[in-house]
């Protein structure tokens, strides 16, 4: 990776993370789709959305969710227990952020079924994600509305980052955003420092730092503890 000028991690106060393919090794919706025998179809839409080829993330998510109607909740437990792992260097980078006094935020276009578990596993301070609608132990193909809205898309990721910063009484310049897909760009552009982690080409070129090999803890080569 090409290293920008070193920065002090302690100069920042908040770090926001995407979840799927950033904090964790999978795209959860693709793995859920595998249980319905529709992984290839769903994964193709996911890939196009992450690359920015589908510009309406909310529409792409609705299209994918519709294909998951009838998937049993047990399939989500199987995905979490058997396929989901933290990406290399993630615990170390989160620990370094915490040690430097930063608050941590998970903001995901994925689902609270997974984000709540990842939040607890990493000890993150805040989290926002989509809430799957479940009836009779099966996915309906829909989402439940929340006080902030229905779908965490790129605009909602940006708004969440800025809202948490405002809640903390800090400026956007004191925030870091980490992501890999096109829907992460709005929050990455709003942050004072952005990290593209094993990201799509359109994301890498716009980030303050792009990590293409190795773990997330490589960010500590630039963001000095």
Secondary structure as GFF3:
##gff-version 3
##sequence-region A 1 225
A	DSSP	beta_strand	7	8	.	.	.	ID=ss1
A	DSSP	three_ten_helix	9	11	.	.	.	ID=ss2
A	DSSP	beta_strand	14	17	.	.	.	ID=ss3
A	DSSP	pi_helix	19	23	.	.	.	ID=ss4
A	DSSP	alpha_helix	28	35	.	.	.	ID=ss5
A	DSSP	alpha_helix	39	50	.	.	.	ID=ss6
A	DSSP	alpha_helix	57	66	.	.	.	ID=ss7
A	DSSP	alpha_helix	73	82	.	.	.	ID=ss8
A	DSSP	alpha_helix	90	99	.	.	.	ID=ss9
A	DSSP	beta_strand	103	111	.	.	.	ID=ss10
A	DSSP	alpha_helix	112	122	.	.	.	ID=ss11
A	DSSP	beta_strand	126	130	.	.	.	ID=ss12
A	DSSP	beta_strand	132	135	.	.	.	ID=ss13
A	DSSP	beta_strand	138	143	.	.	.	ID=ss14
A	DSSP	alpha_helix	154	168	.	.	.	ID=ss15
A	DSSP	three_ten_helix	172	174	.	.	.	ID=ss16
A	DSSP	beta_strand	175	179	.	.	.	ID=ss17
A	DSSP	three_ten_helix	182	184	.	.	.	ID=ss18
A	DSSP	alpha_helix	185	190	.	.	.	ID=ss19
A	DSSP	beta_strand	193	197	.	.	.	ID=ss20
A	DSSP	alpha_helix	201	204	.	.	.	ID=ss21
A	DSSP	beta_strand	209	211	.	.	.	ID=ss22
A	DSSP	three_ten_helix	216	221	.	.	.	ID=ss23
A	DSSP	beta_strand	223	224	.	.	.	ID=ss24
###
